[in-house]
Every structure is written in C-alpha cells, then in structure tokens.
Amino acid sequence: MNDTTARPELPDRLSVQPRSPHYNAAVFEHDIGIRLNGKERFDVEEYCISEGWVKVPAGKAVDRRGQPLLMTMKGTVEAYYR
C-alpha cells in the first residue's frame, strides 16, 4: 500500500467536468472518495467542502447539450483518497 507517487492535495472545490474552472486533472489520476454526512457517495459530479454541498445527477434528465441535470445536496462533505 506504499504509494511512491506523490498525491496532490485535494482542493476545497472540485468538478469532474473538464470544461469547469474547478477541474483538476492531476487529482483524477488517483481514486477519490466522497462522503456526505458520513455516507459514501459514488455519483458526485462536483463538491465544495467549505460550503458543505455536493452536486449529483437528478435521475436520467439531461440538458440540451446532453449533460445530466444536477441536484445540490447539503451536509458535511469529506473528500479523501481511497
């Protein structure tokens, strides 16, 4: 379990969409986990630790560009490397 590659520090706000200003490709080279209110979530598209929210897809609905419509959920957010 010794990782010889240095992991970058997880940012306060991160998005999985490459067109977002909060996207960081170096972080996504490693496996990331997100907990909301102590429960692990696997469908998080964007998070902000300081403001306490995550954005998750709202069902199968998509916008006119084919991107999923996102719903904001609030609570205690924890980001960690798996």
C-alpha positions in Angstrom: 0.0 0.0 0.0 3.0 2.3 -0.3 2.4 4.8 -3.0 5.7 6.1 -4.5 3.9 8.8 -6.5 3.0 11.9 -4.5 -0.7 12.7 -4.4 -1.7 16.3 -4.9 -3.6 17.8 -2.0 -7.4 17.6 -2.5 -8.9 21.0 -3.4 -11.7 22.7 -1.5 -13.9 22.5 -4.6 -13.6 20.0 -7.4 -15.6 19.1 -10.6 -15.4 16.1 -12.9 -16.3 18.1 -15.9 -13.2 19.2 -17.9 -14.9 22.4 -19.1 -15.4 23.6 -15.5 -12.9 26.0 -13.9 -12.8 23.7 -10.9 -11.5 20.7 -12.8 -8.0 19.4 -11.9 -6.7 16.5 -14.0 -3.8 15.7 -11.6 -6.3 14.8 -8.8 -8.2 12.4 -11.0 -5.1 10.3 -11.7 -5.9 8.8 -8.3 -9.0 7.2 -6.9 -11.1 9.7 -4.9 -13.9 9.1 -2.4 -16.6 11.5 -1.2 -18.7 11.2 1.9 -21.8 13.3 2.5 -23.0 13.2 6.1 -20.9 10.1 6.8 -22.3 8.1 3.9 -20.1 7.4 0.9 -21.5 8.7 -2.5 -20.4 7.3 -5.8 -22.4 9.6 -8.1 -20.9 13.0 -7.2 -20.2 15.4 -10.1 -18.9 18.4 -8.1 -18.3 19.1 -4.4 -17.3 22.0 -2.2 -16.1 21.2 1.3 -16.1 24.8 2.8 -19.7 25.5 1.7 -20.9 21.9 2.5 -22.6 20.7 -0.7 -22.3 18.1 -3.5 -23.9 18.0 -6.9 -25.3 14.7 -8.1 -27.3 13.8 -11.3 -31.1 14.2 -10.9 -32.3 11.0 -12.4 -32.0 10.4 -16.1 -32.8 14.0 -17.1 -30.3 15.8 -19.4 -30.0 19.3 -20.7 -29.9 20.3 -24.4 -26.2 19.6 -24.6 -26.6 16.0 -23.2 -25.2 16.8 -19.8 -27.0 15.5 -16.7 -29.2 17.9 -14.8 -27.6 18.3 -11.3 -29.2 18.4 -7.9 -27.4 20.1 -4.9 -27.3 18.2 -1.6 -26.1 19.9 1.5 -24.4 18.5 4.6 -20.9 17.6 5.9 -18.6 16.8 2.9 -15.4 14.8 3.3 -13.1 14.1 0.3 -10.3 11.5 0.6 -8.1 9.3 -1.5 -9.0 5.6 -1.4 
